[in-house]
Amino acid sequence: MDRLGNVVFSDREITNERLELTDNKANYILGPNLTLKNCTLVLKVSARHLSFKLPHFIDCTFEVKQELKNYQSWVAASLKGCRFKGRLRGCDFGHWPDYMSLPWYQHGSIEDCDFTEARLDACRIMGSDPATLRFPRWPCFTILDPIGRSRELNSVQWPGRFGRVIIEDLHTEPVPTRALTYHAPSVAERMETTAEELRAVIEKFDCIVY
């Protein structure tokens, strides 16, 4: 750690290592020119203490030990064949060059990744093919092609505030949005409904994975 509290991993390749990013007094910066292969990354810091500058993660495992909230900078990483464990909320993954004009946001990507051991809530896949990904099952659910299917999804009555707050506005999601995942009990509480009432409607659509 330098005198500013920065822990920087850059300009190297790391293989078969376990990296623990858990010091809440440190600012972890991964990249540029960083490749990690077959590594395990333990994350136990808030979003403001984690910065990606186009690191390449290949066959890595992310163990998220405290809920990582509102972290869009996954789109400044290249993720291939990675596995995720733990809770993530309000996170975006994939290719979204318009998010920020900085160079490391221009080449983000995600493919062949596995979220089945993660809990995703209000997380999006941007500009990448969700068919290569494994999403968490119920009580999580994933809306595929939310913009393209927005009219169809608006054709039914949703419980609580879910329809008015989320479904009605799907067409306003950023253009690169390819998939949108929620944790049913969490979003149900926010939207004044229940997971069971949500599932009764979700089951009607082949564009929702659960």
N, C-alpha and C positions, 0 to 999 in steps of 0.2 A: 504494500500500500504506500502510495506517495504522500507527500505532506498535505495534499488536498483531499485525501481519502479515496483516491482512485486506485482501483485494481484493474489493470489493463492486460487483456490477452489479445495479442495481435501478431501478425507477420510470422506465423508458424503453423505447423500441423501437429495436432495432439491425438494420440491413438490409445485406446484401452485405458483411459484414466478416469478417475472419479473426481469431479470438481464440485466443491461445496461452496455455493454462493449464499452464505447465511449471515454475514456480519452486517447488521442494520446500520452500522456507522460507515460502511464502505459504499462506494459507487462502482459497480462492476461494468466494465466496458469491454465488449467482445467484438473484435474486429478493429480495423479492416485487415484483409489478407489473413484470415484465420480459418482453418479447417479442423473440425473435430470429427473423428471416426470411432465408432463403437465406444463412445464415452457415456458416462452417467453424470448428469448435471443435477445437483440438488439445489433447488431454489427456495429460499426462505427469506425473501426481501420484498419490499413493495415495488411497484412499477417505477417509481421515481429513482430507485437505486439500481436500475438495470437498463443498460443501453446496448443495442445491437447496431453494428455498422457492417452489415452484410457478412456475418459469419456463415460458414457452410457447415451444417450439421448432417452427418451421414450415419445412419444406423445408430443414432444416439437415443438415450432414454432420459426424459425429463421427469424428475420427482419433485412435484410442487408441494412443499410442506406447509405453506400457508396460502390462503386463497390469493391468487394473483388477479388484481382487478384493473380493468380499463387499460390494458397494455396492448396498444395498437402496433407497437414496434416489432412484433413477430413478422410483419410484412417487410421488415428490413433484414430478414434472414432467409437463407436457403435451407429448406428442410426436406430431406429425402430418407425414407425408410425409418422414421423416428417414432418413438412411443412416448405417450404422455400419461402421467399418473397425477392425481390430485385435482384440486378445484381451480377453475379458471372462469372468470366472469368479465364480460365486456372486452374480450380479446379478439383481435383480427389476425388471420393467417393468410399467406399467399402472395399474390402480385397486385399491388395497388400503387403504381408510380405517382398517381395524382395526390396521394395522401400528404407527401411532403416533397419538395424539390431537391432535397439532399441526395447525393449520388447513390448512397446505399439503399434508398427506397426504390430505386429504378429497376432492381433486378431480384427482388424477393420472389420466393416460390415455395410451394409445398406439393409433395407427391408421395404416394405409398406410405402414408403415415397412419398411425393407429391411436385413436382416442378412446378405445373401449374401456380403459381403466381410469378415464378422467371423468370429471363432472363439469360439463360445459354449460354456461348460462349466458345468453345474449352474446354468443360468440359467432363470428362470421368467417366464411371462406371466401377470399377475394381473388378473382381473376385466375383461378386454377380449377382443374377438373375434380369435382368431389367424388367421382366414380373411383378414383384411385385411393380414397381414404376410407377408413373404418371409423364410424361414428359410435358414440356411446348409445346404448339401448335404454329403454324405459327404466327409470323415470325421466331420462332425457329424450328429446325428440328433435329431429332435424328437418327443416323445410328446405327442399331442393328447388332451385330456380325460383326463389321467392318473388322476384319481379315478374318473370314470365307467367307465373301461376297466380298472380295476385287477384285477377278478376275471378278466377275459379274459387279461390279461397274466400273471397268476399261474398260468394253466392249463398252462404249458409249463416245461421245465427251462432255466434260464439258466446260462451258464458262469461259473465262478469264484464270487466272492462277490456278483456283481451282483444275482442274484435275492434273496438273503437280505437284503442291505443296502439295496437301492434298490426293487426291484419289490414285495417283500412289504409295504413301508411306504407305497406310493403312496396308500393310502386315508387316511393320516394327514397328507397335505399340507394346507396351509391351504385352506379352502373356496373362495376365489377362484381357485385355481390352474387355469389353462386350458391351459397347455402347458409342457413341461419339455424343455430342450435340453442335450445332452451332447456333448463332443468325445470320440469313440470311443477314440483312442489314450491319452488322458489318463485317462479313467475306467477303461479296461481295466487300465492299470497299477495303479491304486489297488485294483481289484477282483480282481486276480490272474488275469487272463484276457488275451485278445488282441482287437484290433479285428475281426479276421476271424471269430473265434468269436462275437462279439457280432452281427456282421452276419448270420450264418447264421440267427439267431433273429429278428432285427429284420425280415428279409424276409418273415416269415410274417404280419405285421400291417399292415392298412391304416390303422391309427391312428398309425403312425409314419412321419414324413417323413424321408427320407435322400437 
